[in-house]
Amino acid sequence: MRDTIFFDLDGTLLPLDMDDFFGAYNEGAHQSGVFELISPEDFGKAVYAMIGNDGQMTNKECFFGAAAKLGGAEPEVIEEAFNAFYKGAFLNLKKHTRTEIKVGEVVRIARQKGYRMVLATQPLFPEIATDKRIEWAGLKRDDFEYVSYYHNSHYCKPNPKYFEEIMGKIGVTADRCYIVGNDVKDDMCAVKLGFEGFLVLDHAVGDVSEAKQCKKGGYSDLLRFAESLPQI
């Protein structure tokens, strides 16, 4: 019996347009002075280093190591600049997101039915940034048993080892898990491991026709899916 639900955050539990959001992210980082330490181009390279992380270090170590090598500043100096951004200008990005009331209902129902809850958001951010986006979604950090951050992850989606690392930490197997997300490649790749997938279409990323084995629908459909889940 499946008893664990992995939820994506951006574009899934937190409705947003990815291009709009990350355009505003880069503008906020620029205004905060982050790009005085590392150019936008090199910042992008450091992010892609995280996405391609092979597990030899945490994503955090991977990012700041690459950023220091590319930008020339010490990792601690770059991290301090990013932390200041996340405590300041980053907060303005809330206006590029919205709260979907059905999301709160989905999470409430799943928890009430006894499901284990995992926030499987792409682990490119520290706690301060991810926990704030959880709040913007109208949820709480404590709604989830496990949340992936850049300091506790050694891989990124769509690498299957990202999901395997979390499953190993919380002690579940893929045949006990659901994956709910909006990205055909990054989220629904978990179906190949044995997850049952639900693709949220409102902000879908990728070719939806490629997610043949997944349930699909908007937020109303996701709510009906949660209501149909058996009690644990």
C-alpha positions in Angstrom: 0.0 0.0 0.0 1.3 3.5 -0.9 1.6 5.6 2.3 4.0 8.4 1.3 3.5 11.4 -0.9 6.3 13.4 -2.5 5.2 16.9 -3.4 7.1 19.3 -5.7 6.8 23.0 -4.5 7.4 25.6 -7.3 4.6 25.4 -9.8 2.9 22.6 -7.8 2.0 23.5 -4.2 3.1 27.1 -4.9 1.5 28.3 -8.2 3.9 30.5 -10.2 5.3 31.0 -13.7 8.9 29.7 -13.6 10.3 32.2 -16.1 8.6 35.1 -14.4 9.7 34.0 -10.9 13.4 33.4 -11.8 13.6 36.6 -13.9 12.5 38.4 -10.8 15.0 36.3 -8.7 17.9 37.4 -10.9 16.8 41.0 -10.7 16.6 40.9 -6.9 20.0 39.2 -6.7 21.4 41.9 -8.9 19.9 44.7 -6.8 21.3 43.0 -3.6 24.8 43.1 -4.9 25.3 39.4 -5.3 26.4 39.8 -8.9 29.2 42.0 -7.8 30.8 38.8 -6.4 29.9 36.5 -9.3 28.6 37.4 -12.7 25.1 36.3 -13.7 26.6 33.9 -16.3 28.9 32.3 -13.7 26.0 32.1 -11.3 24.1 30.1 -13.9 27.1 27.8 -14.3 27.3 27.2 -10.5 23.6 26.4 -10.4 24.1 23.9 -13.3 26.9 22.4 -11.3 24.4 21.6 -8.5 22.0 20.1 -11.0 24.7 17.9 -12.3 26.1 17.0 -8.8 27.4 13.4 -8.8 26.9 12.9 -5.0 30.5 13.5 -3.9 29.4 16.5 -1.9 26.3 18.3 -0.9 24.6 20.6 -3.3 25.5 23.5 -1.1 29.2 22.6 -1.2 29.0 22.0 -4.9 27.4 25.4 -5.5 29.6 27.6 -3.4 32.7 25.7 -4.5 31.9 26.3 -8.1 30.9 29.9 -7.4 34.2 30.6 -5.7 36.2 29.1 -8.5 34.3 31.0 -11.1 33.9 34.3 -9.3 37.1 34.5 -7.3 35.6 35.4 -3.9 35.8 33.0 -0.9 32.8 30.6 -0.6 31.9 32.1 2.8 31.8 35.6 1.4 29.5 34.5 -1.4 27.2 32.6 1.0 26.9 35.7 3.2 25.8 37.8 0.2 23.2 35.2 -0.8 21.9 35.0 2.8 21.5 38.8 2.9 19.6 38.6 -0.4 17.3 35.8 1.0 16.6 37.9 4.1 15.9 41.0 2.0 15.0 41.5 -1.7 14.0 37.8 -2.1 11.0 38.5 0.1 9.6 40.7 -2.7 9.3 37.7 -4.9 6.1 36.7 -3.1 4.1 38.9 -5.5 5.2 36.6 -8.3 3.5 33.7 -6.6 0.0 33.0 -5.4 -1.7 30.9 -2.8 -4.1 28.2 -4.0 -6.7 27.3 -1.4 -7.1 23.8 -2.8 -3.4 23.1 -2.1 -4.0 23.6 1.6 -6.9 21.2 1.4 -4.9 18.6 -0.4 -2.2 18.7 2.3 -4.7 18.7 5.1 -6.6 15.7 3.8 -3.5 13.7 3.1 -2.1 14.3 6.6 -5.5 13.6 8.2 -5.5 10.2 6.4 -2.2 9.3 7.8 0.1 9.8 4.8 3.8 10.6 5.2 4.6 13.9 3.6 7.8 14.8 1.7 8.5 18.1 0.1 10.6 17.1 -2.8 11.5 20.5 -4.1 14.5 21.0 -6.3 17.3 21.4 -3.7 18.9 24.5 -5.0 18.0 26.7 -2.0 18.8 27.1 1.7 16.2 26.6 4.4 15.5 30.3 4.7 14.4 30.5 1.0 12.5 27.2 0.8 10.7 27.7 4.1 9.6 31.1 3.0 8.1 29.7 -0.2 6.3 27.0 1.8 4.8 29.9 3.8 3.8 31.7 0.6 2.0 28.5 -0.4 -0.1 28.8 2.7 1.6 25.8 4.4 3.9 25.2 7.3 7.3 23.5 7.4 5.8 21.1 9.9 3.3 19.8 7.4 6.2 17.7 6.0 8.3 15.0 7.5 11.2 15.8 5.2 12.1 18.8 3.1 15.0 18.8 0.6 17.4 21.7 0.8 20.8 22.3 -0.8 22.6 21.3 2.4 20.9 17.9 2.9 20.9 16.8 -0.8 23.7 15.3 -2.9 21.7 15.2 -6.2 19.0 17.1 -8.1 16.0 16.1 -10.1 15.8 14.5 -12.6 18.6 12.3 -11.4 16.8 9.2 -9.9 19.4 9.2 -7.1 17.7 12.4 -5.8 14.6 10.3 -5.0 16.6 7.3 -3.8 18.5 9.4 -1.3 15.3 10.7 0.3 13.7 7.2 0.3 16.8 5.9 2.0 16.7 8.6 4.7 13.1 8.1 5.6 13.0 4.3 5.1 10.5 3.8 2.2 10.5 2.1 -1.1 9.2 3.5 -4.4 6.2 1.1 -4.5 5.0 2.9 -1.4 5.2 6.4 -2.8 3.3 8.9 -4.9 4.9 11.8 -6.7 2.8 15.0 -7.3 4.5 17.6 -9.5 4.1 19.9 -12.5 7.3 19.0 -14.4 7.2 16.1 -16.8 11.0 15.5 -16.7 12.0 16.5 -13.2 9.0 15.1 -11.2 7.5 12.4 -13.3 10.8 10.7 -13.8 10.1 9.1 -10.4 7.5 6.9 -12.0 10.3 4.9 -13.6 11.4 4.0 -10.1 8.0 2.7 -9.1 6.2 5.8 -7.9 2.6 6.5 -8.9 2.5 10.0 -10.5 0.0 12.9 -10.6 1.0 15.6 -13.0 -0.5 19.0 -12.1 -1.4 20.7 -15.3 -1.9 24.3 -14.2 1.8 25.2 -14.6 3.0 22.1 -16.4 6.5 22.1 -17.7 7.5 19.8 -20.6 5.5 17.6 -23.0 2.5 16.4 -21.1 2.0 13.6 -23.7 5.2 12.0 -22.4 3.6 11.4 -19.0 1.5 8.5 -20.3 1.5 6.5 -17.0 0.6 9.4 -14.8 -2.7 10.8 -13.6 -3.2 14.3 -14.7 -5.4 17.3 -13.8 -5.7 20.7 -12.4 -6.0 21.7 -8.7 -9.6 20.6 -8.5 -8.6 17.2 -9.9 -5.7 17.0 -7.4 -8.1 17.7 -4.6 -10.4 14.9 -5.8 -7.4 12.6 -5.9 -6.5 13.4 -2.3 -10.1 12.8 -1.3 -10.1 9.4 -3.0 -7.0 8.2 -1.3 -7.6 5.4 1.2 -7.1 5.9 5.0 -3.7 4.6 6.2 
